[in-house]
Amino acid sequence: MKTLEKKLAGDFNIVFSDKELLETAFTHTSYANEHRLLNISHNERLEFLGDAVLQLTISRYLFDKYPKKAEGDLSKMRSMIVREESLAGFSRNCQFDRYIKLGKGEEKSGGRQRDTILGDLFEAFLGALLLDAGLKAVEAFLNQVVIPKVENDNYERVTDYKTALQELLQVDGDVLIDYEVLKESGPAHAKYFEVAVSMNHEKLSSGTGKSKKSAEQEAAKNALEKLQRGS
């Protein structure tokens, strides 16, 4: 944690008063479960809080930046900014993936680079920062890490992968496209879904996400990429 603390101070001018809070934010459930006798806290509750403050901050940013956009357009833009893939990218950009504590099994299975884990980590960090330093500190961090990325990547152009996949598959006529939930796990405030997409009952691909909609979008995106590769 000392190396992480130095990085946060040097890169973002963030110094945690509550060191245990920071450590909890970077502790995955798999690590806590492997060390139950030590009664270690994990980051799921902080993730819940971080998700809320992230939604609020990004909503306010979009509301101010696009005064003429309708509610539906703002919602689509926000969903792209706070989706799992985007949050995982922010975590990697901050090099948070280097510091998360994972259980041995999760580590071996590639959990350190899994979007679900890194997206949750980013939200947990925001939750910890909110408790330790307040809303202004969270806004300052997001203005440094997220907002420039949003503006550079132009999230105004929202990609609807499900629609794109449907248009590609139905170019020669109607086909049956179906999305099926393969797996649902996690507590109520931190659900995890795995969804498969099929065409005429033949599976094309699958995807994961923190909601059925995000998992469906990920499955559609993976199917598009697979079809475009011709495999």
C-alpha positions as CSV (number, residue, x, y, z in Angstrom):
1,M,0.0,0.0,0.0
2,K,2.9,2.4,0.6
3,T,3.7,2.4,-3.2
4,L,0.1,3.1,-4.0
5,E,-0.1,5.9,-1.5
6,K,3.0,7.5,-3.1
7,K,1.5,7.2,-6.5
8,L,-1.8,8.7,-5.5
9,A,0.0,11.6,-3.8
10,G,2.3,12.2,-6.8
11,D,-0.1,11.7,-9.7
12,F,-3.3,13.0,-8.2
13,N,-2.4,14.9,-5.1
14,I,-4.5,12.5,-3.0
15,V,-3.5,11.6,0.5
16,F,-5.8,9.3,2.5
17,S,-6.3,10.0,6.1
18,D,-7.9,6.6,6.7
19,K,-5.3,4.1,5.4
20,E,-7.6,1.2,6.1
21,L,-10.3,2.6,3.9
22,L,-7.9,2.8,1.0
23,E,-6.7,-0.8,1.6
24,T,-10.3,-2.0,1.7
25,A,-11.0,-0.4,-1.6
26,F,-8.2,-2.4,-3.2
27,T,-9.2,-5.7,-1.6
28,H,-11.2,-8.1,-3.7
29,T,-13.7,-10.5,-2.2
30,S,-11.5,-13.5,-3.4
31,Y,-8.6,-12.2,-1.2
32,A,-10.9,-11.6,1.8
33,N,-12.4,-15.1,1.5
34,E,-9.0,-16.7,1.4
35,H,-8.1,-14.8,4.7
36,R,-11.3,-15.2,6.6
37,L,-9.5,-15.8,9.9
38,L,-8.0,-12.3,9.6
39,N,-11.5,-10.8,9.2
40,I,-10.4,-8.6,6.3
41,S,-12.9,-6.3,4.7
42,H,-13.5,-6.3,0.9
43,N,-14.5,-3.5,-1.5
44,E,-18.1,-4.4,-2.5
45,R,-19.8,-1.9,-0.1
46,L,-17.4,0.8,-1.3
47,E,-18.2,-0.1,-4.9
48,F,-21.9,0.5,-4.2
49,L,-21.2,4.0,-2.8
50,G,-18.7,4.8,-5.6
51,D,-21.2,3.8,-8.3
52,A,-23.7,6.4,-6.9
53,V,-21.2,9.2,-6.7
54,L,-19.9,8.4,-10.2
55,Q,-23.4,8.5,-11.6
56,L,-24.1,11.8,-9.9
57,T,-20.9,13.5,-11.0
58,I,-21.1,12.4,-14.6
59,S,-24.8,13.3,-14.8
60,R,-24.0,16.8,-13.6
61,Y,-21.1,17.1,-16.0
62,L,-23.2,16.1,-19.0
63,F,-26.2,18.3,-17.9
64,D,-23.9,21.3,-17.8
65,K,-22.0,20.5,-21.0
66,Y,-24.9,19.7,-23.2
67,P,-27.8,22.1,-22.2
68,K,-29.8,21.4,-25.4
69,K,-29.6,17.6,-25.4
70,A,-32.7,15.6,-24.4
71,E,-32.8,13.3,-21.3
72,G,-32.6,10.2,-23.5
73,D,-29.5,11.3,-25.2
74,L,-27.8,12.3,-21.9
75,S,-28.7,8.9,-20.5
76,K,-27.1,7.0,-23.4
77,M,-23.9,9.1,-23.1
78,R,-23.7,8.5,-19.4
79,S,-24.2,4.7,-19.8
80,M,-21.3,4.6,-22.2
81,I,-19.0,6.6,-19.8
82,V,-19.9,4.5,-16.7
83,R,-20.1,1.1,-18.4
84,E,-17.8,-1.7,-17.2
85,E,-15.4,-1.5,-20.1
86,S,-14.8,2.2,-19.7
87,L,-14.3,2.0,-15.9
88,A,-11.8,-0.8,-16.4
89,G,-9.9,1.4,-18.8
90,F,-9.8,4.2,-16.3
91,S,-8.4,1.8,-13.7
92,R,-5.7,0.6,-16.1
93,N,-4.8,4.2,-16.9
94,C,-4.3,4.9,-13.2
95,Q,-2.4,1.6,-12.9
96,F,-4.8,0.5,-10.2
97,D,-4.6,-3.1,-11.6
98,R,-1.1,-3.3,-10.1
99,Y,-2.3,-2.8,-6.6
100,I,-5.5,-4.8,-6.1
101,K,-5.3,-7.7,-3.7
102,L,-6.7,-10.9,-5.3
103,G,-7.1,-14.4,-4.1
104,K,-4.7,-17.0,-5.5
105,G,-7.3,-18.6,-7.7
106,E,-8.5,-15.3,-9.1
107,E,-5.0,-14.2,-9.8
108,K,-4.2,-17.4,-11.7
109,S,-7.3,-17.1,-13.8
110,G,-6.4,-13.6,-15.0
111,G,-8.5,-11.6,-12.7
112,R,-6.0,-8.7,-12.5
113,Q,-7.0,-7.8,-16.1
114,R,-10.7,-8.7,-15.9
115,D,-12.9,-5.7,-16.8
116,T,-15.5,-6.7,-14.2
117,I,-12.9,-6.6,-11.3
118,L,-11.2,-3.4,-12.5
119,G,-14.4,-1.6,-13.1
120,D,-15.6,-2.5,-9.6
121,L,-12.2,-1.4,-8.2
122,F,-12.5,2.0,-9.8
123,E,-15.9,2.5,-8.2
124,A,-14.7,1.2,-4.9
125,F,-11.9,3.7,-4.9
126,L,-14.3,6.6,-5.6
127,G,-16.4,5.4,-2.7
128,A,-13.4,5.4,-0.4
129,L,-12.3,8.8,-1.6
130,L,-15.8,10.2,-0.9
131,L,-15.8,8.9,2.7
132,D,-12.2,10.1,3.3
133,A,-12.2,13.5,1.6
134,G,-15.7,14.4,0.4
135,L,-17.4,15.0,-2.9
136,K,-15.1,17.8,-4.0
137,A,-12.1,15.4,-3.9
138,V,-14.0,12.9,-6.0
139,E,-15.0,15.6,-8.5
140,A,-11.3,16.8,-8.7
141,F,-10.1,13.2,-9.4
142,L,-12.7,12.5,-12.0
143,N,-11.9,15.9,-13.7
144,Q,-8.3,14.7,-13.9
145,V,-8.8,11.1,-14.9
146,V,-12.2,10.6,-16.6
147,I,-13.4,13.9,-18.1
148,P,-10.4,14.4,-20.4
149,K,-10.8,10.8,-21.7
150,V,-14.5,11.4,-22.2
151,E,-13.9,14.5,-24.3
152,N,-11.1,12.9,-26.3
153,D,-13.0,9.8,-27.1
154,N,-16.2,11.7,-27.9
155,Y,-18.7,9.7,-26.0
156,E,-21.4,11.7,-27.8
157,R,-21.3,9.1,-30.5
158,V,-22.9,6.2,-28.7
159,T,-22.5,2.7,-30.2
160,D,-25.5,0.4,-29.8
161,Y,-23.9,-3.0,-30.5
162,K,-27.2,-4.9,-30.3
163,T,-28.6,-2.7,-33.1
164,A,-25.4,-3.0,-35.1
165,L,-25.4,-6.8,-34.8
166,Q,-29.1,-7.0,-35.8
167,E,-28.5,-4.9,-38.9
168,L,-25.6,-7.0,-39.9
169,L,-27.3,-10.3,-39.4
170,Q,-30.6,-9.3,-41.0
171,V,-29.1,-7.7,-44.1
172,D,-30.4,-10.7,-46.2
173,G,-33.7,-11.2,-44.4
174,D,-35.1,-11.9,-41.0
175,V,-33.3,-14.2,-38.6
176,L,-34.0,-15.1,-35.0
177,I,-31.6,-13.3,-32.6
178,D,-31.9,-14.3,-29.0
179,Y,-30.1,-13.3,-25.8
180,E,-30.0,-15.8,-22.9
181,V,-28.7,-15.3,-19.4
182,L,-26.1,-18.0,-18.7
183,K,-25.1,-17.0,-15.2
184,E,-26.2,-14.6,-12.5
185,S,-24.2,-14.2,-9.3
186,G,-23.3,-11.7,-6.6
187,P,-25.2,-9.8,-3.9
188,A,-28.2,-7.6,-4.8
189,H,-26.1,-4.4,-5.0
190,A,-23.3,-6.0,-7.1
191,K,-24.9,-8.4,-9.5
192,Y,-22.8,-10.1,-12.2
193,F,-24.4,-11.4,-15.4
194,E,-23.1,-13.6,-18.3
195,V,-25.3,-13.5,-21.4
196,A,-25.0,-15.5,-24.7
197,V,-26.3,-14.2,-28.1
198,S,-27.4,-16.7,-30.7
199,M,-28.7,-16.6,-34.3
200,N,-31.3,-19.1,-35.3
201,H,-30.5,-21.1,-32.1
202,E,-26.7,-21.1,-32.9
203,K,-24.5,-19.4,-30.3
204,L,-22.4,-16.6,-31.7
205,S,-20.7,-15.2,-28.6
206,S,-21.2,-14.3,-24.9
207,G,-20.5,-11.3,-22.7
208,T,-20.5,-10.2,-19.1
209,G,-21.6,-7.2,-17.2
210,K,-23.1,-5.7,-14.0
211,S,-26.6,-5.7,-15.6
212,K,-28.4,-7.8,-18.2
213,K,-28.3,-4.8,-20.6
214,S,-24.6,-4.3,-20.3
215,A,-23.9,-8.0,-20.7
216,E,-26.1,-8.2,-23.8
217,Q,-24.2,-5.2,-25.3
218,E,-20.9,-6.9,-24.5
219,A,-22.1,-10.2,-26.1
220,A,-23.3,-8.3,-29.2
221,K,-19.9,-6.5,-29.4
222,N,-18.0,-9.7,-29.2
223,A,-20.2,-11.3,-31.8
224,L,-19.6,-8.4,-34.2
225,E,-15.9,-8.6,-33.7
226,K,-16.0,-12.4,-34.3
227,L,-18.0,-12.0,-37.5
228,Q,-15.8,-9.2,-38.8
229,R,-12.8,-11.4,-38.3
230,G,-14.5,-14.1,-40.2
231,S,-14.2,-16.7,-37.5
